[in-house]
Amino acid sequence: MKRVFPLLAALVWAFPAGAWADTITLKNKAVIHGKVLQRTDDAYTIEVAPGVLVKITKSLIAKELKPIPQDADYLQEIANLPDTPEANEEIAQKCRTRSQKGLTRAHYERVVELDPSNRSAWAELDYVFDQRTKSFIREDTLNQRRGLVKHKEGWITAHAAALVDSIKLAKEEEARVSREVENAIKNFNQPGPRGIEAQNYLLNLSDPRAIRKLRDLVLKTGGDGQPYFDMLLKMPNQTATGVFIEFARSPLTSSAIVDASLDALLRTELSRDFAVAAFIRDLNGRGAKGPVIDRAAYNLQYMAALVPHEGIHPSFALAVPALMSKLITTELVQPPSQPGGTTFGADGGVSQSAGTPRPVAVNFNRDRVLGALTDITGQNFGFNIVAWRTWYASVSANTNLNLRQFD
């Protein structure tokens, strides 16, 4: 049997009387619902009930609210539908497409009244199934029981929320300091107090939040980035170590900045060891190309030369096998293109050759790698990889024997 939906409360909330007709609000706050039959310059004629007409002077009217088409569509849809979970869910979905949030929720509430096991309807109402109580409860209640807090990133732990907020604050502070640096550079040559203030700001800049901005300026200005590099040197507690390593590895950095970065990395053992580890990773990187290998070897050779030590310095010990593996590298090289030709077959056929040869494998002796190996080890076996490995094996064996006396 078909019945009209028993959603009186929802309808009263969503549709005041006559909401599908015109609504006239008077200046004295009175509200008239009906259908405007006639509008003149002086008055409105309104049908408030079948056969009942009211004429209102226009000067008394505060505003007029026209009927919303979606409301009429809704009333027409529910007129003869049965009060079943399926019908209510169908209407709820249609209401959602029309952005009728109140009616959407009302119909989903009716769905769970009729079918308490309908998980999709409960989910639409922000309820989840609690395994502990074997019942549906509000999602926020369950998350609070789990010790989670509602954050713009979702339901997360209080620790994670604090971490997200601190990262956001750090980015905002970094952006603020970046703007300060830009303004100081802009006003550096200005006459008067503004220029003096800008000069003092940059002269005394030691805020780690400016590191990223100064790094960008060094890379952007190339060989003219020394003033910004000098500001990085004043950063406390080796906070600019990562940037100095990046400068030493980057092909965009001038040779002067590379050497200055390596000097900066040698100021402490910690920053030196971090840098050496990064350069070794460059050597061991899968598919490392010649320029990357040569730059890593140069960096290791430069630093090793400034750290005098009898034999192999412990900080550079792991660099030796990495360098030996790159003494000779093999790379594919594209030979020069040759003019195409025409070939006549025995059967009278004709074929055309493209004239583009295939890449060929070529071995390269890496002089920069040999120089780094020689300076770090004090040995020179040229590009004789077998001799290098034999020597390194004997050194490693002796080292292991010496260490056993402490067992």
C-alpha positions in Angstrom: 0.0 0.0 0.0 1.3 3.4 -0.9 1.6 6.1 1.8 2.8 9.6 1.9 6.1 10.0 3.8 5.6 10.6 7.5 8.2 13.5 7.5 6.0 16.2 8.9 8.7 17.6 11.1 11.2 17.8 8.3 8.6 19.4 6.0 7.7 22.0 8.6 11.4 22.8 9.0 12.2 22.9 5.4 9.0 24.3 4.0 7.0 26.9 5.9 3.4 27.2 4.9 3.1 27.9 1.2 6.8 27.8 0.6 6.1 26.5 -2.9 4.2 29.7 -3.5 5.2 33.4 -3.3 6.2 34.7 0.1 5.6 38.4 0.9 7.3 40.0 3.9 5.7 43.2 5.2 7.6 46.0 6.8 5.8 45.2 10.1 7.4 41.7 10.0 4.2 40.0 9.0 4.5 37.3 6.3 1.9 36.5 3.7 2.0 33.2 1.7 0.2 32.8 -1.5 0.3 33.3 -5.3 0.8 36.8 -6.6 -1.8 37.2 -9.3 -1.2 40.9 -10.2 1.5 43.4 -9.7 1.0 47.1 -10.3 2.9 50.2 -9.4 0.8 50.7 -6.3 -0.2 47.3 -5.0 0.0 43.5 -5.2 -3.0 41.2 -5.5 -2.4 37.9 -3.8 -4.4 34.7 -3.7 -3.8 33.3 -0.1 -6.4 30.5 -0.4 -8.6 29.2 -3.2 -10.9 32.1 -4.0 -9.5 34.4 -1.3 -7.7 37.5 -2.7 -5.8 40.0 -0.7 -4.6 43.4 -2.0 -1.5 44.8 -0.4 -0.3 48.4 -0.9 3.2 48.2 -2.4 4.6 50.7 0.2 3.9 48.2 3.0 5.9 45.4 1.4 9.5 44.9 2.6 10.5 42.0 0.2 9.2 39.3 -2.0 10.5 35.7 -2.1 9.8 33.8 -5.3 9.1 30.1 -5.1 12.1 27.7 -5.5 11.7 25.2 -8.3 13.5 22.5 -6.4 10.8 22.6 -3.7 8.1 22.0 -6.2 10.1 19.1 -7.7 10.5 17.5 -4.2 6.8 17.7 -3.4 5.8 16.2 -6.7 8.3 13.4 -6.2 7.1 12.3 -2.7 3.4 12.7 -3.5 2.7 9.0 -4.2 5.9 7.1 -3.2 5.7 4.3 -0.6 7.3 4.8 2.8 10.1 2.2 2.3 13.8 2.3 2.9 14.5 2.1 -0.8 12.2 4.9 -1.7 13.5 7.2 1.1 17.1 6.5 0.0 16.2 7.3 -3.6 14.6 10.6 -2.6 17.6 11.4 -0.3 20.0 11.0 -3.2 17.8 13.3 -5.4 17.7 15.9 -2.6 21.5 15.8 -2.3 21.9 16.6 -6.1 19.6 19.6 -5.5 21.7 20.7 -2.5 18.7 20.3 -0.2 20.8 19.3 2.8 18.1 19.3 5.5 15.8 17.1 3.4 18.7 14.8 2.5 19.4 14.1 6.1 15.8 13.8 7.0 15.2 11.0 4.5 18.4 9.2 5.5 17.2 9.3 9.1 13.9 7.7 7.9 15.9 5.0 6.1 17.7 3.9 9.3 14.4 4.1 11.2 12.9 1.6 8.8 16.1 -0.4 8.3 18.6 -0.1 11.2 21.1 -2.3 9.4 21.5 0.0 6.4 25.2 0.8 6.7 25.3 3.2 3.7 22.5 5.4 5.2 24.3 5.4 8.6 27.4 6.5 6.8 25.6 9.4 5.2 24.6 10.5 8.7 28.2 10.3 9.9 27.7 7.2 11.9 30.0 4.2 12.0 29.7 0.7 13.4 31.4 0.2 16.7 32.7 -3.3 17.0 33.0 -3.0 20.8 29.3 -2.0 21.4 28.0 -3.7 18.3 26.0 -0.6 17.4 26.2 2.5 15.2 27.6 5.6 16.9 28.6 9.0 15.6 32.0 8.9 13.9 33.4 11.8 16.0 32.4 10.0 19.2 34.2 6.9 18.2 37.3 8.8 17.1 37.4 10.7 20.4 37.3 7.4 22.2 40.3 6.4 20.2 42.2 9.5 21.3 41.9 11.3 18.0 41.2 15.0 17.5 39.4 16.6 14.6 41.8 18.5 12.5 41.6 20.1 9.1 43.8 17.2 7.9 41.1 14.8 9.3 40.9 12.7 12.5 44.5 12.4 13.7 46.3 12.1 17.0 47.0 15.1 19.1 50.7 14.6 18.5 50.2 14.5 14.7 48.0 17.6 14.8 50.6 19.5 16.8 53.3 18.4 14.2 51.1 19.5 11.3 50.5 22.8 12.9 54.2 23.3 13.7 55.2 22.6 10.1 52.6 25.1 8.9 53.8 27.7 11.3 57.4 27.0 10.3 56.5 27.6 6.6 54.7 30.8 7.4 57.7 32.1 9.4 60.1 31.1 6.7 57.9 33.0 4.2 57.9 36.0 6.4 61.7 36.0 6.8 62.0 35.5 3.0 60.0 38.6 2.4 62.2 40.5 4.9 65.3 39.4 3.0 63.8 40.5 -0.3 62.8 43.9 1.1 66.3 44.4 2.5 68.0 43.6 -0.8 65.6 45.9 -2.6 66.3 48.8 -0.2 70.1 48.1 0.2 71.2 51.0 -1.9 68.5 53.4 -0.9 69.7 56.6 0.7 68.9 57.5 4.3 67.5 55.4 7.1 65.8 52.9 4.9 69.1 51.9 3.2 71.0 51.8 6.5 68.4 49.6 8.1 68.5 47.2 5.1 72.3 47.1 5.2 72.3 46.3 9.0 69.7 43.6 8.5 71.7 41.7 5.9 75.0 42.3 7.7 73.7 40.7 10.9 71.4 38.1 9.3 71.8 34.7 11.0 68.3 33.4 11.1 68.1 29.8 9.8 64.6 30.6 8.4 66.4 32.6 5.7 68.5 29.6 4.5 66.1 28.5 1.7 65.9 32.1 0.4 69.6 32.6 0.4 70.1 29.3 -1.3 67.8 30.3 -4.1 69.6 33.6 -4.5 73.0 31.9 -4.7 71.8 29.5 -7.4 69.9 32.3 -9.3 72.9 34.7 -9.4 75.5 32.1 -10.2 79.0 33.6 -9.9 77.6 36.7 -8.3 76.1 34.9 -5.4 79.1 35.2 -3.0 77.5 37.9 -0.8 74.5 35.6 -0.2 76.9 32.6 0.4 78.7 34.6 3.0 75.4 35.1 4.8 74.9 31.3 4.9 78.3 30.9 6.5 76.9 32.9 9.5 74.1 30.4 10.2 74.4 28.8 13.6 75.1 25.2 14.4 75.8 24.0 10.9 72.1 24.5 10.0 73.2 25.3 6.4 75.1 22.0 6.0 72.5 20.6 3.7 72.7 23.6 1.4 76.5 23.5 1.2 76.3 19.8 0.2 73.7 20.7 -2.5 76.0 23.5 -3.8 79.0 21.1 -4.0 76.9 18.5 -6.0 74.9 20.9 -8.2 76.1 21.4 -11.8 74.5 24.9 -11.7 77.0 26.1 -9.1 80.1 28.0 -10.0 83.5 26.5 -9.2 84.2 29.3 -6.7 80.9 28.5 -4.8 81.7 24.7 -5.0 85.2 25.2 -3.4 83.8 27.6 -0.8 81.0 25.1 0.1 83.6 22.3 0.6 85.6 24.6 2.8 82.5 25.3 4.9 81.8 21.6 5.2 85.2 21.0 6.6 84.6 23.3 9.5 83.3 20.4 11.7 83.7 16.7 11.7 79.9 16.1 11.6 79.4 18.3 8.5 82.4 16.7 6.8 81.2 13.2 7.4 77.7 14.1 6.1 79.2 15.5 3.0 81.5 12.5 2.3 78.6 10.1 2.7 76.6 12.2 0.1 79.4 12.1 -2.4 79.8 8.4 -2.0 76.1 8.0 -2.7 76.7 9.9 -5.9 79.4 7.5 -6.9 77.3 4.4 -6.1 74.1 5.8 -7.6 72.5 3.5 -10.1 73.3 4.8 -13.6 75.6 7.5 -12.4 76.9 9.5 -15.4 80.3 10.8 -16.1 79.7 14.4 -14.9 78.2 13.2 -11.6 81.1 10.8 -11.0 83.7 13.4 -11.8 82.1 16.0 -9.5 81.9 13.5 -6.6 85.5 12.5 -7.1 86.6 16.2 -7.2 84.7 16.9 -4.0 86.3 13.9 -2.2 89.8 14.8 -3.5 89.4 18.5 -2.5 88.3 17.6 1.1 90.8 14.8 1.6 93.7 17.1 0.6 92.7 19.5 3.4 92.5 16.7 6.1 96.1 15.5 6.5 96.3 11.9 7.8 98.8 9.1 7.7 97.3 6.4 5.5 93.6 6.5 4.7 91.6 8.9 6.9 88.8 7.0 8.6 86.2 9.5 7.2 87.3 8.6 3.6 87.7 4.9 4.0 84.4 4.0 2.5 85.1 6.3 -0.5 88.0 4.0 -1.7 86.0 1.0 -3.0 83.4 3.4 -4.4 86.1 5.3 -6.4 87.8 2.1 -7.5 84.5 0.9 -9.0 84.4 4.1 -11.1 88.0 4.2 -12.4 86.8 3.0 -15.7 83.2 3.5 -16.7 81.3 2.3 -19.8 78.8 4.5 -21.5 76.8 4.3 -24.7 77.9 6.8 -27.3 76.1 7.7 -30.5 78.5 7.6 -33.4 78.2 10.3 -36.1 75.4 9.6 -38.6 76.4 8.3 -42.0 74.8 9.1 -45.3 72.0 6.7 -46.2 72.4 4.3 -49.1 70.4 2.3 -51.6 70.7 -1.5 -51.8 69.6 -3.5 -54.9 68.6 -7.1 -54.1 69.1 -10.2 -56.2 65.4 -10.3 -56.9 65.4 -6.8 -58.1 64.1 -5.3 -54.9 65.4 -2.0 -53.6 66.0 -1.1 -49.9 67.0 2.2 -48.3 69.3 2.4 -45.3 68.6 5.1 -42.7 72.3 6.0 -42.1 71.9 6.2 -38.3 74.2 3.8 -36.5 73.3 2.2 -33.2 74.9 3.5 -30.0 78.2 1.8 -29.1 79.6 1.1 -25.6 82.8 3.1 -25.0 85.1 2.8 -21.9 86.3 6.0 -20.3 89.3 6.3 -18.0 88.2 8.8 -15.3 91.2 10.9 -14.5 89.4 12.8 -11.7 88.6 9.5 -10.0 92.2 8.4 -10.2 93.3 11.7 -8.7 91.0 11.3 -5.8 92.1 7.7 -5.2 95.8 8.7 -5.3 95.3 11.6 -2.8 93.2 9.6 -0.4 95.3 6.4 -0.3 98.8 7.7 -1.1 99.0 4.9 -3.8 98.9 5.1 -7.6 98.3 2.1 -9.7 97.0 4.0 -12.6 93.9 2.5 -14.2 94.9 -1.0 -13.3 91.8 -2.0 -11.4 93.2 -5.5 -10.6 96.2 -3.9 -8.9 94.0 -1.5 -6.9 91.8 -4.3 -5.7 94.7 -6.5 -4.7 96.2 -3.7 -2.7 92.9 -2.8 -1.1 92.3 -6.4 -0.2 95.7 -6.6 1.6 95.1 -3.4 3.4 91.6 -4.5 4.5 93.0 -7.8 5.8 95.8 -6.2 7.8 93.2 -3.8 9.3 91.0 -6.7 10.3 93.9 -8.5 11.9 94.9 -5.4 13.9 91.3 -5.0 15.2 91.2 -8.6 16.5 93.7 -7.8 19.3 90.9 -5.9 21.0 88.4 -8.9 20.9 
